[in-house]
Amino acid sequence: MSKLLHFSFLFVIAGAADLVAETGVFEANGDVGVTPKGGRAEFDTASSEYRVTGGGENMWRDTDAFHFVWKRLSGDVVLTADVKFPAAGVAGHRKAAVMVRQSLEPGSAYADIAVHGDGLTSLQYRPQAGGQTLEMRSTLKGPSRIRIERIGDQFMMTAGNPGEPGQVIGPAGVVLRDPVYVGLAVCSHDANVLETAVFSNVKIENQPRRAVRSKVSVYDLRKKSVQVVHTADKVVEAPNWSLDGKYLLINSGGNLWRLASGGGAEPEKIDLGAIAGCNNDHGISPDGKRLAFSARGGAPGSRVYLAGIDGSEPRLMTPTSPSYFHGFSPDGRWLAFTGQRDGNFDLYRVAAEGGEEQRLTSNKGLDDGADYSRDGKWIYMNSDRTGNFDIWRIPADGAGPDDAKAQHVTSDGLEDWFPHPSPDGKWMVFVSFEQGTRGHPPYRNVQLRMMRMPGDTLKPARIQTLVKLFGGQGTINVNSWSPDSKKFAFVSYELVAPPR
């Protein structure tokens, strides 16, 4: 049996008991923004399906026009749903989404997981009211199950199919005050028509709000010990060690910071001028004079920039987004980065002096985390081209046709990411997730593992676990070895009650 969920003040007053009983887990529904054709929602009590019909021009950039079925909640929230479009639509970019937003007003800050009619799926978020919507795209096409997770001020996306490990994207930082509006949204992407999506297996999980505590630590290879050098009740990520050994380069809150490598002082912000939205992919050139970093800088996605070591005169290196810096060649001539082109993530390089990007891999798997061997012969990376995420390597000038020159380095069942050779060329450290983990999500139980650097010919090598921690994304996304190769830095996390 289906019940039409009308969103009107009169209906709520006259039949509040029936509304609560017949809206499933939600409170009410209505149009957000300008929608010339009004939307509607139905809840089928027999199948527990929500059939949501919405109009509106778009839900993107600074436009909000859609139909929304919602519930007000406080604290950390997980909203999961299976979603499908039951019929062919007019616009390929019609959207069905699970959403968390500050208010029902257009222009509100929000985060959502949106599946488009053509299968495009992304984590969309507007960090500030009245601002532009940003996105992080999934490589999956038309997943049937989507999940949005709010942990403090961080939002995560999981997308996939029932019974399979989901791909995790994020986090995206959006500060929302409690209570928030949590629910299901549909936009037709054409104000003159209505489109319908069906949401099933809808589940809301709610718990008291948590905050993220970050601990920047240093591992000493000789002592086999860990020293915490900085603690902050916010997200801090991805340390690089400066050439003189005096400070760590970290990112937090969309900015880059210098942190004394021995701790004892607050981080110092690096002035990057008008460029904002830095992420955890950054590094220092081998001569210590330049700084490479990845940031939105006004674009919808990440791009790579090169600046002076003090952040001065930043120069755009990769006009196409998304692009994520990962490593300098030992001679400083090349910047290796991950780029999503034609829906696939591969390795690229661009000359430090500028020029066209050069593609290094072409396999349909996801390639990421490029870092050069100290002799400059190889680029090490992580890839899922054989199923699991393992460490691979390619010649520094590329893997060749069909990636024939790519070599498989690790394959023991764990999901290995972000390999980083030591400056002396003896060791390689990387982070390993539990088997079946898709992507490199934050806030997971992971291991930092190390092995001897391979020679020109690959041979079996013993892999040792150095540290087990709660981390993942942000822990060692970029090279964090000390200049003398005796230590490396990393970040672990705790989920704690927010400060009062």
C-alpha positions in Angstrom: 0.0 0.0 0.0 1.3 3.5 -0.9 0.6 6.7 0.9 1.2 10.1 -0.6 3.3 12.3 1.7 2.0 15.8 1.3 4.1 18.6 2.8 1.6 21.1 4.0 1.1 22.8 7.4 -2.7 21.9 7.4 -2.0 18.2 6.7 0.5 18.0 9.5 -1.8 19.5 12.1 -4.8 17.5 11.0 -3.2 14.1 10.8 0.1 14.1 12.6 -0.3 10.6 13.9 -0.9 9.1 10.4 2.0 11.1 9.0 4.5 9.7 11.5 3.1 6.2 10.9 3.2 6.4 7.1 6.5 8.2 6.4 8.8 5.4 7.3 11.8 6.7 9.2 11.4 10.3 8.0 9.3 13.2 9.4 8.1 15.1 6.3 8.9 16.0 2.7 8.7 19.1 0.4 10.4 21.0 -2.4 13.6 22.9 -1.8 14.3 26.0 -4.0 12.5 26.9 -7.2 10.6 23.9 -8.6 7.9 25.0 -11.1 6.5 21.5 -11.1 6.0 20.3 -7.5 7.4 17.1 -6.3 5.9 14.3 -4.2 6.9 11.2 -2.2 5.2 7.9 -1.5 6.1 5.3 1.0 5.1 1.7 0.4 4.5 0.1 3.7 4.6 -3.4 2.2 8.0 -3.1 0.5 9.4 -0.2 2.7 10.3 1.6 -0.5 10.3 5.4 -0.9 9.2 6.6 -4.4 10.4 10.2 -4.6 9.5 12.4 -7.5 11.3 15.7 -8.0 11.7 18.6 -10.4 14.1 21.5 -10.4 16.8 22.8 -12.6 19.8 21.4 -10.7 21.4 20.7 -7.3 24.9 21.8 -8.1 27.2 24.8 -7.7 25.0 27.5 -6.1 21.7 26.1 -7.2 19.3 24.0 -5.0 16.1 22.8 -6.7 14.8 19.4 -5.7 12.3 17.4 -3.7 13.5 16.3 -0.3 12.2 13.7 2.2 13.8 14.5 5.6 14.2 13.9 9.3 15.9 16.2 11.8 18.8 14.6 13.8 21.7 15.6 15.9 25.1 13.8 16.2 26.9 11.5 13.9 24.7 9.9 11.2 24.9 7.2 8.6 22.3 7.0 5.9 22.3 4.0 3.6 19.9 3.3 0.7 19.6 1.3 -2.5 18.6 3.6 -5.3 17.4 3.2 -8.9 15.6 5.1 -11.6 12.6 3.0 -12.6 12.3 4.6 -16.1 14.3 6.3 -18.7 14.5 10.0 -18.0 14.8 13.2 -20.0 18.1 14.5 -18.5 21.2 12.4 -18.1 22.2 14.4 -15.0 18.9 13.9 -13.1 20.0 13.0 -9.6 18.9 10.8 -6.7 20.8 11.4 -3.5 21.1 10.7 0.2 21.7 14.1 1.8 22.6 15.8 5.1 22.1 19.6 5.1 21.9 22.5 7.5 18.5 23.8 6.6 15.7 23.6 4.0 16.7 26.9 2.6 18.3 27.0 -0.9 22.0 27.7 -0.6 22.4 25.8 2.6 25.6 24.1 3.5 25.3 20.4 2.8 26.8 17.1 1.8 25.2 14.4 -0.3 25.9 11.2 -2.3 24.3 11.7 -5.7 23.7 9.1 -8.4 23.1 10.6 -11.8 20.8 9.2 -14.5 23.9 8.4 -16.6 25.5 6.5 -13.7 27.9 9.3 -12.6 28.3 9.1 -8.8 29.9 11.6 -6.5 30.2 13.0 -3.0 28.9 16.6 -3.5 29.4 19.2 -0.7 28.9 22.9 -0.1 31.2 23.9 2.8 29.6 27.3 3.4 26.0 28.6 2.9 25.7 30.5 -0.4 29.0 29.0 -1.7 29.8 26.7 -4.6 29.2 23.0 -4.5 32.3 20.9 -4.8 32.6 17.2 -5.5 34.7 14.0 -5.2 33.8 11.5 -8.0 33.6 7.8 -7.7 35.1 5.6 -10.5 32.0 3.4 -10.3 29.2 3.7 -12.8 25.6 3.6 -11.4 26.2 1.8 -8.1 22.9 0.5 -6.6 23.8 1.1 -2.9 25.0 4.4 -1.5 25.9 5.6 2.0 26.7 8.9 3.5 28.4 9.1 6.8 28.8 12.1 9.1 31.6 11.9 11.7 31.9 15.2 13.4 32.5 17.7 10.6 33.7 15.1 8.1 31.6 13.4 5.5 32.4 10.1 3.8 30.8 8.3 0.8 30.5 4.6 0.2 29.2 3.3 -3.1 28.8 -0.2 -4.5 26.5 -3.1 -4.8 24.9 -5.3 -2.1 27.2 -8.1 -1.0 30.4 -6.4 -2.3 32.9 -4.1 -0.6 32.0 -0.5 -1.3 34.3 2.1 -2.7 35.0 4.8 -0.1 35.5 8.4 -1.1 36.3 11.3 1.2 36.4 12.8 3.7 35.0 16.2 2.8 34.8 18.8 5.6 31.5 20.6 6.1 30.7 22.2 9.4 27.0 21.9 10.3 25.3 22.8 13.5 22.9 20.3 15.2 20.2 19.5 14.4 20.6 18.7 10.7 18.2 17.6 8.0 18.9 14.0 6.9 17.1 12.4 4.0 16.5 11.5 0.3 16.5 14.0 -2.6 15.6 13.9 -6.2 16.3 16.5 -8.9 15.1 16.3 -12.5 17.8 18.6 -13.9 15.1 20.0 -16.2 12.6 22.4 -14.5 9.9 21.5 -17.0 9.7 17.8 -16.1 9.5 15.5 -13.1 11.7 12.5 -12.5 11.3 9.6 -10.1 13.7 7.5 -8.1 13.0 4.6 -5.9 14.9 4.2 -2.6 14.9 0.8 -0.8 16.6 -0.8 2.2 16.8 2.7 3.7 18.6 2.7 7.1 19.5 5.5 9.4 22.1 5.0 12.2 22.6 7.8 14.7 24.9 8.2 17.7 26.3 11.0 19.8 28.6 13.3 17.9 32.3 12.7 17.8 35.3 14.8 17.0 38.5 13.8 15.3 41.7 14.0 17.3 44.9 13.8 15.2 48.3 12.7 16.5 51.4 13.5 14.4 54.1 10.9 15.4 57.6 10.0 14.4 58.8 6.4 14.1 62.4 5.7 15.0 63.8 2.7 13.0 66.8 2.1 15.4 64.8 2.4 18.6 61.6 0.9 17.1 59.7 3.5 19.0 56.9 6.0 18.4 57.0 9.6 19.6 54.0 11.9 19.4 55.1 15.4 18.5 51.8 17.1 18.0 48.1 16.5 19.0 45.2 18.5 17.7 41.4 18.1 18.0 40.9 18.5 14.2 42.0 16.7 11.1 45.7 17.0 10.4 47.2 14.9 7.5 50.2 13.8 5.5 53.5 15.0 6.9 56.5 15.7 4.7 60.0 16.1 6.3 61.9 19.3 5.3 65.3 18.9 3.7 67.0 20.4 6.8 65.1 18.1 9.1 63.7 21.0 11.2 60.0 20.9 10.4 57.2 18.8 9.0 54.9 20.0 6.2 51.3 19.1 7.1 47.8 20.1 5.9 44.8 20.9 7.9 41.6 22.9 7.2 42.4 23.4 3.5 45.8 25.1 4.4 49.4 24.0 4.6 51.4 24.4 7.8 55.0 24.0 9.1 55.3 22.0 12.3 58.5 21.7 14.2 59.7 18.1 13.8 60.4 17.8 17.5 57.1 19.3 18.5 56.8 21.9 21.3 55.3 24.7 19.1 52.1 25.4 17.3 52.1 24.9 13.5 52.8 28.0 11.4 50.5 28.6 8.4 52.1 28.9 4.9 50.7 31.9 2.9 49.6 30.6 -0.5 47.9 33.8 -1.5 44.4 33.3 -3.0 44.7 29.6 -3.5 42.5 27.6 -1.1 41.4 24.1 -0.6 44.7 22.3 -0.1 44.5 18.5 0.4 46.9 15.9 1.6 49.0 15.5 -1.5 52.0 17.8 -1.3 55.8 17.7 -1.1 59.1 19.5 -1.0 61.5 19.5 -3.9 64.9 17.6 -3.6 66.8 20.9 -3.4 64.4 22.2 -0.7 63.6 25.3 -2.7 60.1 24.5 -4.0 56.8 23.3 -2.7 54.4 21.2 -4.7 50.8 20.9 -3.5 47.3 19.9 -4.6 44.4 22.3 -4.1 41.0 23.3 -5.6 42.1 26.9 -6.1 38.7 27.8 -7.5 38.2 24.7 -9.6 35.7 22.0 -8.9 38.4 19.5 -8.3 42.0 19.2 -7.2 44.9 20.6 -9.3 48.6 20.6 -8.9 50.6 23.8 -8.1 54.3 24.6 -7.7 55.5 27.4 -5.5 58.5 28.7 -3.6 59.3 26.9 -0.4 57.6 29.8 1.5 54.4 29.4 -0.7 55.2 32.4 -2.8 54.4 32.7 -6.5 52.3 29.6 -6.8 52.0 28.4 -10.4 49.3 26.0 -11.8 50.9 22.9 -13.3 47.9 20.8 -14.2 44.9 22.7 -15.6 42.9 19.5 -15.8 41.2 18.3 -12.6 41.2 16.2 -10.6 45.0 15.9 -10.3 46.9 15.0 -7.1 50.6 15.5 -6.7 52.6 12.6 -5.2 56.3 12.9 -5.8 59.3 14.8 -7.2 61.9 12.9 -9.3 65.2 12.8 -7.5 66.7 15.4 -9.9 63.7 17.7 -9.3 62.9 17.9 -13.0 59.5 16.0 -12.9 56.4 16.0 -10.8 54.5 12.7 -10.7 50.8 12.9 -10.0 47.6 10.9 -10.2 44.9 12.2 -12.6 41.4 11.1 -13.4 40.9 11.2 -17.1 38.0 9.7 -19.0 36.7 8.2 -15.7 40.0 6.4 -14.8 42.8 7.2 -12.4 46.2 6.8 -13.9 49.8 8.1 -13.3 51.1 11.2 -15.1 54.1 13.4 -14.9 54.7 17.1 -15.8 58.0 18.9 -16.1 58.8 21.2 -13.2 59.4 23.9 -15.8 55.9 23.5 -17.1 54.4 21.9 -20.2 51.9 19.2 -21.3 51.2 16.3 -18.9 52.6 12.9 -19.9 50.6 9.8 -19.3 52.6 7.0 -17.6 50.0 4.2 -17.1 46.9 3.2 -18.9 45.5 0.1 -17.2 41.8 0.3 -16.3 42.7 -0.3 -12.6 43.1 2.5 -10.2 46.7 3.7 -10.0 47.8 6.1 -7.3 50.5 7.1 -4.8 53.4 7.6 -7.2 56.9 8.0 -5.5 60.3 7.7 -7.2 63.1 5.3 -6.2 66.1 7.3 -5.0 68.1 6.4 -8.2 65.3 7.8 -10.3 64.9 4.5 -12.3 61.5 3.5 -11.0 58.2 5.0 -9.9 56.4 3.0 -7.2 52.7 3.1 -6.9 49.6 1.3 -5.6 47.2 -0.3 -8.0 44.2 -2.7 -8.0 44.8 -3.9 -11.5 44.8 -7.5 -10.4 41.9 -7.2 -7.8 43.6 -6.3 -4.5 45.5 -3.1 -4.0 49.1 -4.0 -4.1 52.4 -2.1 -4.6 53.6 -2.0 -8.2 56.4 -0.2 -10.0 57.0 1.1 -13.5 60.0 2.7 -15.3 60.2 6.4 -14.6 59.4 7.3 -18.2 56.2 5.1 -18.2 54.8 1.6 -18.3 54.8 1.4 -22.1 52.0 0.1 -24.4 49.4 -1.9 -22.4 51.5 -1.2 -19.3 53.7 -4.1 -20.3 56.6 -2.8 -18.2 54.6 -2.6 -14.9 56.0 -5.0 -12.2 54.1 -6.5 -9.3 55.9 -5.9 -6.0 53.6 -7.0 -3.1 50.7 -9.5 -3.1 49.9 -11.0 0.3 46.2 -10.3 0.7 46.3 -6.9 2.5 45.4 -3.8 0.6 48.7 -1.8 0.2 48.8 2.0 -0.5 51.3 4.8 -0.8 54.7 3.3 -1.1 57.6 5.6 0.0 61.2 4.8 -0.6 63.7 6.1 1.9 66.3 8.8 0.9 69.2 6.3 1.2 67.4 3.8 -1.1 67.3 1.0 1.4 63.7 0.8 2.6 60.2 1.3 1.5 57.3 2.0 3.9 53.6 1.9 3.1 50.2 1.6 4.7 48.1 -1.5 4.6 44.4 -1.9 5.0 42.4 -5.0 5.9 41.6 -7.3 2.9 38.5 -6.2 1.0 38.9 -2.5 1.8 38.1 -0.4 -1.3 39.9 2.9 -1.6 41.9 4.4 1.2 39.3 5.5 3.7 40.1 7.3 7.0 39.4 6.0 10.5 40.2 2.3 9.9 42.5 -0.1 11.6 45.6 -0.2 9.4 49.3 -1.2 9.6 52.4 0.7 8.6 54.7 -1.9 7.0 58.2 -1.8 5.6 60.3 -3.9 3.3 63.8 -3.7 1.7 63.8 -1.7 -1.5 63.8 -4.1 -4.5 66.8 -4.2 -6.9 66.7 -4.1 -10.7 65.3 -7.7 -10.5 62.4 -8.3 -8.2 62.9 -11.0 -5.6 60.7 -12.2 -2.7 61.2 -9.8 0.3 60.1 -10.0 3.9 57.6 -7.4 4.9 57.6 -6.4 8.6 54.8 -4.6 10.4 56.1 -1.6 12.3 53.0 0.0 13.7 49.3 -0.9 14.0 47.1 2.2 14.3 43.7 3.8 13.7 44.2 5.8 10.5 44.3 5.4 6.7 43.6 8.4 4.6 46.0 11.1 5.8 48.4 8.8 7.6 51.2 8.7 5.0 49.7 9.9 1.7 53.1 11.4 0.7 56.8 10.7 1.5 57.5 11.4 5.1 61.0 10.1 5.6 63.5 12.1 7.5 66.5 13.3 5.4 68.8 10.8 7.1 66.4 7.8 6.6 66.4 7.0 10.3 62.8 8.1 11.0 59.5 8.7 9.3 56.5 10.7 10.3 52.8 9.6 10.2 49.4 10.6 11.6 47.0 8.5 13.6 43.5 9.4 14.7 41.0 9.0 17.6 37.2 9.6 17.6 36.4 11.5 20.8 33.6 13.5 22.4 33.7 17.1 21.0 35.1 19.8 23.3 32.4 21.6 25.2 
